[in-house]
Amino acid sequence: MEKENNRANFEEKWRQLVIERVNAGMSPNLKLSIGMNTSLTKDEVIEHVKKGDEIGLQIINLHRNFMKAQASGQFTRVLNTV
């Protein structure tokens, strides 16, 4: 039970972090494309993240992977090869 609560709390923290990152870094005029047919506004991105639906989880994982790449130095190494 406690492990489930910790996991839910962990996921909620990630959800909140991604919402704050989108609010701070995404222009209202910008659209995010996911796949071939989906183009989302800032508000739609936030709504999907809040719902935790498939698109919202993809967005959370995208942010999580990007932050891991930054923290590990992988992102900088790739940029230095360009």
mmCIF file of the N, C-alpha and C atoms, coordinates in Angstrom:
data_MODEL
# 
_entry.id   MODEL 
# 
loop_
_atom_site.group_PDB 
_atom_site.id 
_atom_site.type_symbol 
_atom_site.label_atom_id 
_atom_site.label_alt_id 
_atom_site.label_comp_id 
_atom_site.label_asym_id 
_atom_site.label_entity_id 
_atom_site.label_seq_id 
_atom_site.pdbx_PDB_ins_code 
_atom_site.Cartn_x 
_atom_site.Cartn_y 
_atom_site.Cartn_z 
_atom_site.occupancy 
_atom_site.B_iso_or_equiv 
_atom_site.pdbx_formal_charge 
_atom_site.auth_seq_id 
_atom_site.auth_comp_id 
_atom_site.auth_asym_id 
_atom_site.auth_atom_id 
_atom_site.pdbx_PDB_model_num 
ATOM 1   N N  . MET A 1 1  ? 0.827  -1.193 0.000   1.00 0.00 ? 1  MET A N  1 
ATOM 2   C CA . MET A 1 1  ? 0.000  0.000  0.000   1.00 0.00 ? 1  MET A CA 1 
ATOM 3   C C  . MET A 1 1  ? 0.870  1.255  0.000   1.00 0.00 ? 1  MET A C  1 
ATOM 4   N N  . GLU A 1 2  ? 1.877  1.282  0.880   1.00 0.00 ? 2  GLU A N  1 
ATOM 5   C CA . GLU A 1 2  ? 2.756  2.450  0.957   1.00 0.00 ? 2  GLU A CA 1 
ATOM 6   C C  . GLU A 1 2  ? 3.546  2.623  -0.336  1.00 0.00 ? 2  GLU A C  1 
ATOM 7   N N  . LYS A 1 3  ? 3.968  1.497  -0.919  1.00 0.00 ? 3  LYS A N  1 
ATOM 8   C CA . LYS A 1 3  ? 4.719  1.541  -2.174  1.00 0.00 ? 3  LYS A CA 1 
ATOM 9   C C  . LYS A 1 3  ? 3.863  2.139  -3.291  1.00 0.00 ? 3  LYS A C  1 
ATOM 10  N N  . GLU A 1 4  ? 2.584  1.774  -3.326  1.00 0.00 ? 4  GLU A N  1 
ATOM 11  C CA . GLU A 1 4  ? 1.659  2.325  -4.318  1.00 0.00 ? 4  GLU A CA 1 
ATOM 12  C C  . GLU A 1 4  ? 1.478  3.820  -4.112  1.00 0.00 ? 4  GLU A C  1 
ATOM 13  N N  . ASN A 1 5  ? 1.362  4.248  -2.853  1.00 0.00 ? 5  ASN A N  1 
ATOM 14  C CA . ASN A 1 5  ? 1.224  5.671  -2.554  1.00 0.00 ? 5  ASN A CA 1 
ATOM 15  C C  . ASN A 1 5  ? 2.470  6.441  -2.967  1.00 0.00 ? 5  ASN A C  1 
ATOM 16  N N  . ASN A 1 6  ? 3.651  5.863  -2.711  1.00 0.00 ? 6  ASN A N  1 
ATOM 17  C CA . ASN A 1 6  ? 4.901  6.504  -3.110  1.00 0.00 ? 6  ASN A CA 1 
ATOM 18  C C  . ASN A 1 6  ? 4.978  6.645  -4.622  1.00 0.00 ? 6  ASN A C  1 
ATOM 19  N N  . ARG A 1 7  ? 4.576  5.602  -5.331  1.00 0.00 ? 7  ARG A N  1 
ATOM 20  C CA . ARG A 1 7  ? 4.596  5.629  -6.801  1.00 0.00 ? 7  ARG A CA 1 
ATOM 21  C C  . ARG A 1 7  ? 3.623  6.687  -7.325  1.00 0.00 ? 7  ARG A C  1 
ATOM 22  N N  . ALA A 1 8  ? 2.434  6.737  -6.762  1.00 0.00 ? 8  ALA A N  1 
ATOM 23  C CA . ALA A 1 8  ? 1.447  7.733  -7.179  1.00 0.00 ? 8  ALA A CA 1 
ATOM 24  C C  . ALA A 1 8  ? 1.949  9.139  -6.885  1.00 0.00 ? 8  ALA A C  1 
ATOM 25  N N  . ASN A 1 9  ? 2.584  9.327  -5.739  1.00 0.00 ? 9  ASN A N  1 
ATOM 26  C CA . ASN A 1 9  ? 3.142  10.628 -5.377  1.00 0.00 ? 9  ASN A CA 1 
ATOM 27  C C  . ASN A 1 9  ? 4.264  11.016 -6.334  1.00 0.00 ? 9  ASN A C  1 
ATOM 28  N N  . PHE A 1 10 ? 5.115  10.044 -6.671  1.00 0.00 ? 10 PHE A N  1 
ATOM 29  C CA . PHE A 1 10 ? 6.211  10.260 -7.618  1.00 0.00 ? 10 PHE A CA 1 
ATOM 30  C C  . PHE A 1 10 ? 5.666  10.704 -8.976  1.00 0.00 ? 10 PHE A C  1 
ATOM 31  N N  . GLU A 1 11 ? 4.653  10.002 -9.471  1.00 0.00 ? 11 GLU A N  1 
ATOM 32  C CA . GLU A 1 11 ? 4.057  10.346 -10.767 1.00 0.00 ? 11 GLU A CA 1 
ATOM 33  C C  . GLU A 1 11 ? 3.390  11.718 -10.723 1.00 0.00 ? 11 GLU A C  1 
ATOM 34  N N  . GLU A 1 12 ? 2.743  12.028 -9.610  1.00 0.00 ? 12 GLU A N  1 
ATOM 35  C CA . GLU A 1 12 ? 2.104  13.343 -9.468  1.00 0.00 ? 12 GLU A CA 1 
ATOM 36  C C  . GLU A 1 12 ? 3.144  14.457 -9.472  1.00 0.00 ? 12 GLU A C  1 
ATOM 37  N N  . LYS A 1 13 ? 4.273  14.235 -8.830  1.00 0.00 ? 13 LYS A N  1 
ATOM 38  C CA . LYS A 1 13 ? 5.358  15.236 -8.829  1.00 0.00 ? 13 LYS A CA 1 
ATOM 39  C C  . LYS A 1 13 ? 5.873  15.469 -10.246 1.00 0.00 ? 13 LYS A C  1 
ATOM 40  N N  . TRP A 1 14 ? 6.042  14.391 -11.010 1.00 0.00 ? 14 TRP A N  1 
ATOM 41  C CA . TRP A 1 14 ? 6.476  14.533 -12.397 1.00 0.00 ? 14 TRP A CA 1 
ATOM 42  C C  . TRP A 1 14 ? 5.435  15.294 -13.201 1.00 0.00 ? 14 TRP A C  1 
ATOM 43  N N  . ARG A 1 15 ? 4.171  14.985 -12.994 1.00 0.00 ? 15 ARG A N  1 
ATOM 44  C CA . ARG A 1 15 ? 3.089  15.671 -13.707 1.00 0.00 ? 15 ARG A CA 1 
ATOM 45  C C  . ARG A 1 15 ? 3.142  17.167 -13.414 1.00 0.00 ? 15 ARG A C  1 
ATOM 46  N N  . GLN A 1 16 ? 3.299  17.521 -12.143 1.00 0.00 ? 16 GLN A N  1 
ATOM 47  C CA . GLN A 1 16 ? 3.374  18.932 -11.759 1.00 0.00 ? 16 GLN A CA 1 
ATOM 48  C C  . GLN A 1 16 ? 4.598  19.610 -12.364 1.00 0.00 ? 16 GLN A C  1 
ATOM 49  N N  . LEU A 1 17 ? 5.729  18.920 -12.351 1.00 0.00 ? 17 LEU A N  1 
ATOM 50  C CA . LEU A 1 17 ? 6.960  19.473 -12.909 1.00 0.00 ? 17 LEU A CA 1 
ATOM 51  C C  . LEU A 1 17 ? 6.809  19.741 -14.407 1.00 0.00 ? 17 LEU A C  1 
ATOM 52  N N  . VAL A 1 18 ? 6.241  18.793 -15.125 1.00 0.00 ? 18 VAL A N  1 
ATOM 53  C CA . VAL A 1 18 ? 6.069  18.967 -16.570 1.00 0.00 ? 18 VAL A CA 1 
ATOM 54  C C  . VAL A 1 18 ? 5.109  20.118 -16.860 1.00 0.00 ? 18 VAL A C  1 
ATOM 55  N N  . ILE A 1 19 ? 4.043  20.227 -16.101 1.00 0.00 ? 19 ILE A N  1 
ATOM 56  C CA . ILE A 1 19 ? 3.103  21.337 -16.292 1.00 0.00 ? 19 ILE A CA 1 
ATOM 57  C C  . ILE A 1 19 ? 3.816  22.670 -16.087 1.00 0.00 ? 19 ILE A C  1 
ATOM 58  N N  . GLU A 1 20 ? 4.639  22.766 -15.058 1.00 0.00 ? 20 GLU A N  1 
ATOM 59  C CA . GLU A 1 20 ? 5.389  24.001 -14.812 1.00 0.00 ? 20 GLU A CA 1 
ATOM 60  C C  . GLU A 1 20 ? 6.387  24.279 -15.928 1.00 0.00 ? 20 GLU A C  1 
ATOM 61  N N  . ARG A 1 21 ? 7.055  23.244 -16.427 1.00 0.00 ? 21 ARG A N  1 
ATOM 62  C CA . ARG A 1 21 ? 8.013  23.421 -17.530 1.00 0.00 ? 21 ARG A CA 1 
ATOM 63  C C  . ARG A 1 21 ? 7.299  23.891 -18.795 1.00 0.00 ? 21 ARG A C  1 
ATOM 64  N N  . VAL A 1 22 ? 6.141  23.326 -19.080 1.00 0.00 ? 22 VAL A N  1 
ATOM 65  C CA . VAL A 1 22 ? 5.372  23.740 -20.260 1.00 0.00 ? 22 VAL A CA 1 
ATOM 66  C C  . VAL A 1 22 ? 4.902  25.182 -20.087 1.00 0.00 ? 22 VAL A C  1 
ATOM 67  N N  . ASN A 1 23 ? 4.385  25.519 -18.914 1.00 0.00 ? 23 ASN A N  1 
ATOM 68  C CA . ASN A 1 23 ? 3.944  26.892 -18.657 1.00 0.00 ? 23 ASN A CA 1 
ATOM 69  C C  . ASN A 1 23 ? 5.079  27.888 -18.825 1.00 0.00 ? 23 ASN A C  1 
ATOM 70  N N  . ALA A 1 24 ? 6.254  27.536 -18.337 1.00 0.00 ? 24 ALA A N  1 
ATOM 71  C CA . ALA A 1 24 ? 7.392  28.456 -18.374 1.00 0.00 ? 24 ALA A CA 1 
ATOM 72  C C  . ALA A 1 24 ? 8.060  28.516 -19.744 1.00 0.00 ? 24 ALA A C  1 
ATOM 73  N N  . GLY A 1 25 ? 8.059  27.411 -20.478 1.00 0.00 ? 25 GLY A N  1 
ATOM 74  C CA . GLY A 1 25 ? 8.886  27.355 -21.669 1.00 0.00 ? 25 GLY A CA 1 
ATOM 75  C C  . GLY A 1 25 ? 8.182  27.291 -23.002 1.00 0.00 ? 25 GLY A C  1 
ATOM 76  N N  . MET A 1 26 ? 6.881  27.109 -23.010 1.00 0.00 ? 26 MET A N  1 
ATOM 77  C CA . MET A 1 26 ? 6.183  26.961 -24.286 1.00 0.00 ? 26 MET A CA 1 
ATOM 78  C C  . MET A 1 26 ? 5.351  28.196 -24.573 1.00 0.00 ? 26 MET A C  1 
ATOM 79  N N  . SER A 1 27 ? 5.625  28.819 -25.686 1.00 0.00 ? 27 SER A N  1 
ATOM 80  C CA . SER A 1 27 ? 4.872  29.996 -26.110 1.00 0.00 ? 27 SER A CA 1 
ATOM 81  C C  . SER A 1 27 ? 3.429  29.599 -26.427 1.00 0.00 ? 27 SER A C  1 
ATOM 82  N N  . PRO A 1 28 ? 2.468  30.465 -26.105 1.00 0.00 ? 28 PRO A N  1 
ATOM 83  C CA . PRO A 1 28 ? 1.070  30.158 -26.442 1.00 0.00 ? 28 PRO A CA 1 
ATOM 84  C C  . PRO A 1 28 ? 0.842  30.063 -27.958 1.00 0.00 ? 28 PRO A C  1 
ATOM 85  N N  . ASN A 1 29 ? 1.749  30.650 -28.742 1.00 0.00 ? 29 ASN A N  1 
ATOM 86  C CA . ASN A 1 29 ? 1.615  30.625 -30.203 1.00 0.00 ? 29 ASN A CA 1 
ATOM 87  C C  . ASN A 1 29 ? 2.201  29.363 -30.824 1.00 0.00 ? 29 ASN A C  1 
ATOM 88  N N  . LEU A 1 30 ? 2.928  28.594 -30.029 1.00 0.00 ? 30 LEU A N  1 
ATOM 89  C CA . LEU A 1 30 ? 3.605  27.397 -30.513 1.00 0.00 ? 30 LEU A CA 1 
ATOM 90  C C  . LEU A 1 30 ? 2.671  26.196 -30.424 1.00 0.00 ? 30 LEU A C  1 
ATOM 91  N N  . LYS A 1 31 ? 2.829  25.259 -31.354 1.00 0.00 ? 31 LYS A N  1 
ATOM 92  C CA . LYS A 1 31 ? 2.089  23.997 -31.286 1.00 0.00 ? 31 LYS A CA 1 
ATOM 93  C C  . LYS A 1 31 ? 3.086  22.860 -31.242 1.00 0.00 ? 31 LYS A C  1 
ATOM 94  N N  . LEU A 1 32 ? 2.764  21.844 -30.467 1.00 0.00 ? 32 LEU A N  1 
ATOM 95  C CA . LEU A 1 32 ? 3.593  20.651 -30.338 1.00 0.00 ? 32 LEU A CA 1 
ATOM 96  C C  . LEU A 1 32 ? 2.970  19.553 -31.193 1.00 0.00 ? 32 LEU A C  1 
ATOM 97  N N  . SER A 1 33 ? 3.766  18.978 -32.071 1.00 0.00 ? 33 SER A N  1 
ATOM 98  C CA . SER A 1 33 ? 3.280  17.889 -32.923 1.00 0.00 ? 33 SER A CA 1 
ATOM 99  C C  . SER A 1 33 ? 3.710  16.559 -32.343 1.00 0.00 ? 33 SER A C  1 
ATOM 100 N N  . ILE A 1 34 ? 2.749  15.673 -32.208 1.00 0.00 ? 34 ILE A N  1 
ATOM 101 C CA . ILE A 1 34 ? 3.010  14.316 -31.740 1.00 0.00 ? 34 ILE A CA 1 
ATOM 102 C C  . ILE A 1 34 ? 2.409  13.386 -32.774 1.00 0.00 ? 34 ILE A C  1 
ATOM 103 N N  . GLY A 1 35 ? 3.250  12.605 -33.403 1.00 0.00 ? 35 GLY A N  1 
ATOM 104 C CA . GLY A 1 35 ? 2.765  11.719 -34.448 1.00 0.00 ? 35 GLY A CA 1 
ATOM 105 C C  . GLY A 1 35 ? 2.443  12.494 -35.716 1.00 0.00 ? 35 GLY A C  1 
ATOM 106 N N  . MET A 1 36 ? 1.713  11.862 -36.585 1.00 0.00 ? 36 MET A N  1 
ATOM 107 C CA . MET A 1 36 ? 1.433  12.442 -37.896 1.00 0.00 ? 36 MET A CA 1 
ATOM 108 C C  . MET A 1 36 ? 0.236  13.392 -37.884 1.00 0.00 ? 36 MET A C  1 
ATOM 109 N N  . ASN A 1 37 ? -0.722 13.171 -37.018 1.00 0.00 ? 37 ASN A N  1 
ATOM 110 C CA . ASN A 1 37 ? -1.988 13.893 -37.128 1.00 0.00 ? 37 ASN A CA 1 
ATOM 111 C C  . ASN A 1 37 ? -2.312 14.810 -35.959 1.00 0.00 ? 37 ASN A C  1 
ATOM 112 N N  . THR A 1 38 ? -1.502 14.809 -34.926 1.00 0.00 ? 38 THR A N  1 
ATOM 113 C CA . THR A 1 38 ? -1.851 15.540 -33.721 1.00 0.00 ? 38 THR A CA 1 
ATOM 114 C C  . THR A 1 38 ? -0.954 16.749 -33.543 1.00 0.00 ? 38 THR A C  1 
ATOM 115 N N  . SER A 1 39 ? -1.561 17.923 -33.451 1.00 0.00 ? 39 SER A N  1 
ATOM 116 C CA . SER A 1 39 ? -0.843 19.157 -33.185 1.00 0.00 ? 39 SER A CA 1 
ATOM 117 C C  . SER A 1 39 ? -1.539 19.827 -32.003 1.00 0.00 ? 39 SER A C  1 
ATOM 118 N N  . LEU A 1 40 ? -0.795 20.075 -30.922 1.00 0.00 ? 40 LEU A N  1 
ATOM 119 C CA . LEU A 1 40 ? -1.402 20.526 -29.673 1.00 0.00 ? 40 LEU A CA 1 
ATOM 120 C C  . LEU A 1 40 ? -0.951 21.929 -29.295 1.00 0.00 ? 40 LEU A C  1 
ATOM 121 N N  . THR A 1 41 ? -1.892 22.723 -28.804 1.00 0.00 ? 41 THR A N  1 
ATOM 122 C CA . THR A 1 41 ? -1.559 24.027 -28.243 1.00 0.00 ? 41 THR A CA 1 
ATOM 123 C C  . THR A 1 41 ? -1.010 23.828 -26.833 1.00 0.00 ? 41 THR A C  1 
ATOM 124 N N  . LYS A 1 42 ? -0.493 24.888 -26.261 1.00 0.00 ? 42 LYS A N  1 
ATOM 125 C CA . LYS A 1 42 ? 0.028  24.842 -24.895 1.00 0.00 ? 42 LYS A CA 1 
ATOM 126 C C  . LYS A 1 42 ? -1.045 24.348 -23.922 1.00 0.00 ? 42 LYS A C  1 
ATOM 127 N N  . ASP A 1 43 ? -2.246 24.897 -24.025 1.00 0.00 ? 43 ASP A N  1 
ATOM 128 C CA . ASP A 1 43 ? -3.332 24.496 -23.124 1.00 0.00 ? 43 ASP A CA 1 
ATOM 129 C C  . ASP A 1 43 ? -3.716 23.027 -23.311 1.00 0.00 ? 43 ASP A C  1 
ATOM 130 N N  . GLU A 1 44 ? -3.687 22.555 -24.553 1.00 0.00 ? 44 GLU A N  1 
ATOM 131 C CA . GLU A 1 44 ? -4.009 21.146 -24.814 1.00 0.00 ? 44 GLU A CA 1 
ATOM 132 C C  . GLU A 1 44 ? -2.932 20.226 -24.251 1.00 0.00 ? 44 GLU A C  1 
ATOM 133 N N  . VAL A 1 45 ? -1.667 20.639 -24.361 1.00 0.00 ? 45 VAL A N  1 
ATOM 134 C CA . VAL A 1 45 ? -0.570 19.856 -23.783 1.00 0.00 ? 45 VAL A CA 1 
ATOM 135 C C  . VAL A 1 45 ? -0.784 19.717 -22.284 1.00 0.00 ? 45 VAL A C  1 
ATOM 136 N N  . ILE A 1 46 ? -1.046 20.834 -21.624 1.00 0.00 ? 46 ILE A N  1 
ATOM 137 C CA . ILE A 1 46 ? -1.253 20.829 -20.170 1.00 0.00 ? 46 ILE A CA 1 
ATOM 138 C C  . ILE A 1 46 ? -2.448 19.956 -19.802 1.00 0.00 ? 46 ILE A C  1 
ATOM 139 N N  . GLU A 1 47 ? -3.521 20.044 -20.565 1.00 0.00 ? 47 GLU A N  1 
ATOM 140 C CA . GLU A 1 47 ? -4.716 19.243 -20.275 1.00 0.00 ? 47 GLU A CA 1 
ATOM 141 C C  . GLU A 1 47 ? -4.421 17.743 -20.386 1.00 0.00 ? 47 GLU A C  1 
ATOM 142 N N  . HIS A 1 48 ? -3.684 17.342 -21.404 1.00 0.00 ? 48 HIS A N  1 
ATOM 143 C CA . HIS A 1 48 ? -3.332 15.923 -21.555 1.00 0.00 ? 48 HIS A CA 1 
ATOM 144 C C  . HIS A 1 48 ? -2.442 15.459 -20.401 1.00 0.00 ? 48 HIS A C  1 
ATOM 145 N N  . VAL A 1 49 ? -1.510 16.298 -19.990 1.00 0.00 ? 49 VAL A N  1 
ATOM 146 C CA . VAL A 1 49 ? -0.632 15.934 -18.868 1.00 0.00 ? 49 VAL A CA 1 
ATOM 147 C C  . VAL A 1 49 ? -1.459 15.797 -17.592 1.00 0.00 ? 49 VAL A C  1 
ATOM 148 N N  . LYS A 1 50 ? -2.373 16.727 -17.359 1.00 0.00 ? 50 LYS A N  1 
ATOM 149 C CA . LYS A 1 50 ? -3.231 16.657 -16.167 1.00 0.00 ? 50 LYS A CA 1 
ATOM 150 C C  . LYS A 1 50 ? -4.076 15.385 -16.161 1.00 0.00 ? 50 LYS A C  1 
ATOM 151 N N  . LYS A 1 51 ? -4.622 15.020 -17.325 1.00 0.00 ? 51 LYS A N  1 
ATOM 152 C CA . LYS A 1 51 ? -5.453 13.815 -17.429 1.00 0.00 ? 51 LYS A CA 1 
ATOM 153 C C  . LYS A 1 51 ? -4.638 12.541 -17.225 1.00 0.00 ? 51 LYS A C  1 
ATOM 154 N N  . GLY A 1 52 ? -3.371 12.594 -17.636 1.00 0.00 ? 52 GLY A N  1 
ATOM 155 C CA . GLY A 1 52 ? -2.550 11.392 -17.557 1.00 0.00 ? 52 GLY A CA 1 
ATOM 156 C C  . GLY A 1 52 ? -2.924 10.366 -18.607 1.00 0.00 ? 52 GLY A C  1 
ATOM 157 N N  . ASP A 1 53 ? -3.496 10.836 -19.719 1.00 0.00 ? 53 ASP A N  1 
ATOM 158 C CA . ASP A 1 53 ? -3.852 9.917  -20.797 1.00 0.00 ? 53 ASP A CA 1 
ATOM 159 C C  . ASP A 1 53 ? -2.602 9.542  -21.597 1.00 0.00 ? 53 ASP A C  1 
ATOM 160 N N  . GLU A 1 54 ? -2.781 8.807  -22.680 1.00 0.00 ? 54 GLU A N  1 
ATOM 161 C CA . GLU A 1 54 ? -1.641 8.305  -23.452 1.00 0.00 ? 54 GLU A CA 1 
ATOM 162 C C  . GLU A 1 54 ? -0.745 9.440  -23.953 1.00 0.00 ? 54 GLU A C  1 
ATOM 163 N N  . ILE A 1 55 ? -1.345 10.483 -24.480 1.00 0.00 ? 55 ILE A N  1 
ATOM 164 C CA . ILE A 1 55 ? -0.555 11.619 -24.965 1.00 0.00 ? 55 ILE A CA 1 
ATOM 165 C C  . ILE A 1 55 ? 0.133  12.311 -23.803 1.00 0.00 ? 55 ILE A C  1 
ATOM 166 N N  . GLY A 1 56 ? -0.569 12.498 -22.701 1.00 0.00 ? 56 GLY A N  1 
ATOM 167 C CA . GLY A 1 56 ? 0.024  13.118 -21.520 1.00 0.00 ? 56 GLY A CA 1 
ATOM 168 C C  . GLY A 1 56 ? 1.213  12.335 -20.997 1.00 0.00 ? 56 GLY A C  1 
ATOM 169 N N  . LEU A 1 57 ? 1.095  11.012 -20.980 1.00 0.00 ? 57 LEU A N  1 
ATOM 170 C CA . LEU A 1 57 ? 2.210  10.172 -20.526 1.00 0.00 ? 57 LEU A CA 1 
ATOM 171 C C  . LEU A 1 57 ? 3.395  10.255 -21.482 1.00 0.00 ? 57 LEU A C  1 
ATOM 172 N N  . GLN A 1 58 ? 3.124  10.368 -22.787 1.00 0.00 ? 58 GLN A N  1 
ATOM 173 C CA . GLN A 1 58 ? 4.210  10.542 -23.756 1.00 0.00 ? 58 GLN A CA 1 
ATOM 174 C C  . GLN A 1 58 ? 4.952  11.853 -23.502 1.00 0.00 ? 58 GLN A C  1 
ATOM 175 N N  . ILE A 1 59 ? 4.211  12.901 -23.211 1.00 0.00 ? 59 ILE A N  1 
ATOM 176 C CA . ILE A 1 59 ? 4.817  14.208 -22.943 1.00 0.00 ? 59 ILE A CA 1 
ATOM 177 C C  . ILE A 1 59 ? 5.646  14.151 -21.665 1.00 0.00 ? 59 ILE A C  1 
ATOM 178 N N  . ILE A 1 60 ? 5.119  13.514 -20.625 1.00 0.00 ? 60 ILE A N  1 
ATOM 179 C CA . ILE A 1 60 ? 5.865  13.373 -19.371 1.00 0.00 ? 60 ILE A CA 1 
ATOM 180 C C  . ILE A 1 60 ? 7.158  12.594 -19.616 1.00 0.00 ? 60 ILE A C  1 
ATOM 181 N N  . ASN A 1 61 ? 7.080  11.492 -20.353 1.00 0.00 ? 61 ASN A N  1 
ATOM 182 C CA . ASN A 1 61 ? 8.276  10.694 -20.641 1.00 0.00 ? 61 ASN A CA 1 
ATOM 183 C C  . ASN A 1 61 ? 9.284  11.471 -21.473 1.00 0.00 ? 61 ASN A C  1 
ATOM 184 N N  . LEU A 1 62 ? 8.808  12.282 -22.403 1.00 0.00 ? 62 LEU A N  1 
ATOM 185 C CA . LEU A 1 62 ? 9.697  13.119 -23.199 1.00 0.00 ? 62 LEU A CA 1 
ATOM 186 C C  . LEU A 1 62 ? 10.488 14.062 -22.298 1.00 0.00 ? 62 LEU A C  1 
ATOM 187 N N  . HIS A 1 63 ? 9.802  14.733 -21.387 1.00 0.00 ? 63 HIS A N  1 
ATOM 188 C CA . HIS A 1 63 ? 10.475 15.645 -20.453 1.00 0.00 ? 63 HIS A CA 1 
ATOM 189 C C  . HIS A 1 63 ? 11.421 14.884 -19.528 1.00 0.00 ? 63 HIS A C  1 
ATOM 190 N N  . ARG A 1 64 ? 10.980 13.745 -19.040 1.00 0.00 ? 64 ARG A N  1 
ATOM 191 C CA . ARG A 1 64 ? 11.806 12.938 -18.141 1.00 0.00 ? 64 ARG A CA 1 
ATOM 192 C C  . ARG A 1 64 ? 13.102 12.506 -18.836 1.00 0.00 ? 64 ARG A C  1 
ATOM 193 N N  . ASN A 1 65 ? 12.985 12.016 -20.057 1.00 0.00 ? 65 ASN A N  1 
ATOM 194 C CA . ASN A 1 65 ? 14.169 11.581 -20.800 1.00 0.00 ? 65 ASN A CA 1 
ATOM 195 C C  . ASN A 1 65 ? 15.091 12.747 -21.122 1.00 0.00 ? 65 ASN A C  1 
ATOM 196 N N  . PHE A 1 66 ? 14.527 13.894 -21.464 1.00 0.00 ? 66 PHE A N  1 
ATOM 197 C CA . PHE A 1 66 ? 15.341 15.069 -21.753 1.00 0.00 ? 66 PHE A CA 1 
ATOM 198 C C  . PHE A 1 66 ? 16.109 15.511 -20.511 1.00 0.00 ? 66 PHE A C  1 
ATOM 199 N N  . MET A 1 67 ? 15.437 15.535 -19.374 1.00 0.00 ? 67 MET A N  1 
ATOM 200 C CA . MET A 1 67 ? 16.098 15.956 -18.134 1.00 0.00 ? 67 MET A CA 1 
ATOM 201 C C  . MET A 1 67 ? 17.178 14.956 -17.718 1.00 0.00 ? 67 MET A C  1 
ATOM 202 N N  . LYS A 1 68 ? 16.938 13.669 -17.924 1.00 0.00 ? 68 LYS A N  1 
ATOM 203 C CA . LYS A 1 68 ? 17.961 12.653 -17.630 1.00 0.00 ? 68 LYS A CA 1 
ATOM 204 C C  . LYS A 1 68 ? 19.178 12.855 -18.529 1.00 0.00 ? 68 LYS A C  1 
ATOM 205 N N  . ALA A 1 69 ? 18.943 13.154 -19.808 1.00 0.00 ? 69 ALA A N  1 
ATOM 206 C CA . ALA A 1 69 ? 20.047 13.386 -20.744 1.00 0.00 ? 69 ALA A CA 1 
ATOM 207 C C  . ALA A 1 69 ? 20.839 14.625 -20.341 1.00 0.00 ? 69 ALA A C  1 
ATOM 208 N N  . GLN A 1 70 ? 20.158 15.652 -19.874 1.00 0.00 ? 70 GLN A N  1 
ATOM 209 C CA . GLN A 1 70 ? 20.859 16.848 -19.396 1.00 0.00 ? 70 GLN A CA 1 
ATOM 210 C C  . GLN A 1 70 ? 21.691 16.534 -18.161 1.00 0.00 ? 70 GLN A C  1 
ATOM 211 N N  . ALA A 1 71 ? 21.096 15.837 -17.213 1.00 0.00 ? 71 ALA A N  1 
ATOM 212 C CA . ALA A 1 71 ? 21.779 15.553 -15.947 1.00 0.00 ? 71 ALA A CA 1 
ATOM 213 C C  . ALA A 1 71 ? 22.984 14.634 -16.134 1.00 0.00 ? 71 ALA A C  1 
ATOM 214 N N  . SER A 1 72 ? 22.895 13.711 -17.066 1.00 0.00 ? 72 SER A N  1 
ATOM 215 C CA . SER A 1 72 ? 23.989 12.758 -17.276 1.00 0.00 ? 72 SER A CA 1 
ATOM 216 C C  . SER A 1 72 ? 25.098 13.321 -18.160 1.00 0.00 ? 72 SER A C  1 
ATOM 217 N N  . GLY A 1 73 ? 24.842 14.454 -18.803 1.00 0.00 ? 73 GLY A N  1 
ATOM 218 C CA . GLY A 1 73 ? 25.822 15.038 -19.713 1.00 0.00 ? 73 GLY A CA 1 
ATOM 219 C C  . GLY A 1 73 ? 25.675 14.548 -21.139 1.00 0.00 ? 73 GLY A C  1 
ATOM 220 N N  . GLN A 1 74 ? 24.782 13.610 -21.368 1.00 0.00 ? 74 GLN A N  1 
ATOM 221 C CA . GLN A 1 74 ? 24.577 13.055 -22.703 1.00 0.00 ? 74 GLN A CA 1 
ATOM 222 C C  . GLN A 1 74 ? 24.130 14.139 -23.683 1.00 0.00 ? 74 GLN A C  1 
ATOM 223 N N  . PHE A 1 75 ? 23.262 15.015 -23.253 1.00 0.00 ? 75 PHE A N  1 
ATOM 224 C CA . PHE A 1 75 ? 22.756 16.093 -24.109 1.00 0.00 ? 75 PHE A CA 1 
ATOM 225 C C  . PHE A 1 75 ? 23.898 17.000 -24.562 1.00 0.00 ? 75 PHE A C  1 
ATOM 226 N N  . THR A 1 76 ? 24.765 17.371 -23.636 1.00 0.00 ? 76 THR A N  1 
ATOM 227 C CA . THR A 1 76 ? 25.905 18.235 -23.960 1.00 0.00 ? 76 THR A CA 1 
ATOM 228 C C  . THR A 1 76 ? 26.871 17.537 -24.906 1.00 0.00 ? 76 THR A C  1 
ATOM 229 N N  . ARG A 1 77 ? 27.122 16.266 -24.669 1.00 0.00 ? 77 ARG A N  1 
ATOM 230 C CA . ARG A 1 77 ? 28.027 15.514 -25.553 1.00 0.00 ? 77 ARG A CA 1 
ATOM 231 C C  . ARG A 1 77 ? 27.497 15.478 -26.985 1.00 0.00 ? 77 ARG A C  1 
ATOM 232 N N  . VAL A 1 78 ? 26.207 15.266 -27.128 1.00 0.00 ? 78 VAL A N  1 
ATOM 233 C CA . VAL A 1 78 ? 25.612 15.229 -28.468 1.00 0.00 ? 78 VAL A CA 1 
ATOM 234 C C  . VAL A 1 78 ? 25.700 16.604 -29.121 1.00 0.00 ? 78 VAL A C  1 
ATOM 235 N N  . LEU A 1 79 ? 25.415 17.653 -28.367 1.00 0.00 ? 79 LEU A N  1 
ATOM 236 C CA . LEU A 1 79 ? 25.518 19.006 -28.924 1.00 0.00 ? 79 LEU A CA 1 
ATOM 237 C C  . LEU A 1 79 ? 26.943 19.327 -29.363 1.00 0.00 ? 79 LEU A C  1 
ATOM 238 N N  . ASN A 1 80 ? 27.919 18.847 -28.635 1.00 0.00 ? 80 ASN A N  1 
ATOM 239 C CA . ASN A 1 80 ? 29.316 19.118 -28.966 1.00 0.00 ? 80 ASN A CA 1 
ATOM 240 C C  . ASN A 1 80 ? 29.775 18.407 -30.232 1.00 0.00 ? 80 ASN A C  1 
ATOM 241 N N  . THR A 1 81 ? 29.030 17.415 -30.682 1.00 0.00 ? 81 THR A N  1 
ATOM 242 C CA . THR A 1 81 ? 29.413 16.704 -31.903 1.00 0.00 ? 81 THR A CA 1 
ATOM 243 C C  . THR A 1 81 ? 28.873 17.384 -33.153 1.00 0.00 ? 81 THR A C  1 
ATOM 244 N N  . VAL A 1 82 ? 28.022 18.355 -32.975 1.00 0.00 ? 82 VAL A N  1 
ATOM 245 C CA . VAL A 1 82 ? 27.413 19.041 -34.130 1.00 0.00 ? 82 VAL A CA 1 
ATOM 246 C C  . VAL A 1 82 ? 28.360 20.069 -34.682 1.00 0.00 ? 82 VAL A C  1 
# 
